[in-house]
């Protein structure tokens, strides 16, 4: 591993998802809906919510401008149906727009992981980096609110108290992901994070009583076995990196469970961008005091210069990582507004493959044949899981 003095952050083309959470409760509906924030497993969206997703125009601002008449999700206490809503056929223009958005989603995610990894290799302070990313997102959000690109929400104390647990697990999920990226290869972190469906099924069964079908259980077998095989043969294997990635899985899926349990009784109506904005700002205020206590002030020019880092290049990397982090989440929302959750989850699975392959190529990560096989098996299991989620269990 190169030392800080040897490392160069020269800008050249070349590392979590937003938390996936339910958004609001509509008096006219008692179904649950999720939107992908930062975790990687497939979003669970009800047919009613999908119909309310009127579609976000491409002319909307890339960083979150959405139509006020669309994007409102229904939230209630009934379980999410496994069957996904049917997609309406897209015209040529809409198809081209969708392809462009998916490409941007992948590109922003690739660049985020690469920039983030380069930073964390020479700057081993994941809490500080996480705080910076939340700060960047908060600044963008305040700009959007102040310029009316996004309507500033009315925030009550009871609403903040309800969202607080979601903000805590969202903060932990991002922090654990950054901790893992700082210790192991990007490809290995994302291979471990492929186990999110396993924890989603486990927590849903334990805390929500949603028992999985035999098809879902079968799809988990290749996921678990593939991750185990990849871990046994990973050249960069490190227990801290491994358990950090696993902890990220736990927190990301805990967010889903908390969303259902905590928001089901709330009457407030929030669109997905607004809820994510509130969570991002709360995560920033949660991260800063803990970061100062644990890692201290390690972001000053004097400290970075004493570490042998170029200030201009380092700050530029941090800015670009924060920009890509915020941008890929917004594009993800825009895509979900146009396609079914199953299609979105399949695209998300392909995105993980693209991120893993691109990081292996860029960082020249040594990968053995067995390690590649384990990663491929795990990703195939994730793809199978996203497909079998649409199989509706037979009524008894």
Buried (B, 14 or more C-beta within 10 A) or exposed (E): EEEBEEBEBEEEEBBBBBBBBBBBBBEEBBBBBBBBBBBBBBBBBBBBBBEBBEBBEBEBEBBBBBBEEBBBBBBBEEBBBBBBBEEEEBEEEBEEBBEEBBEBBBBBBBBBBBBBBBBBBBBBBBBBBBBBBBBBBBBBBEEBBEEEBBEEBEBEEEBEEBBEBBBBBBBBBBBBBBBBBBBBBBBBBBBBBBBBBBBBBBBBEEEBEBEBBEBBEBBBEBBBBBBBBBBEBBEBBBEEBBBBBBBBBBBBBBBBBBBBEBBBEBEBBBBBBBBBBBBBBBBBBBBBEBBBEEBEEBBEEEEBEEBEBBEEBBBBBBEBBBBBBBBBBBBBBBBBBBBBBBBBBBBBBBBBBBBBBBBBEBBEBEBEEEBBBBBBBBBBBBBBBBBBBBEEBEEE
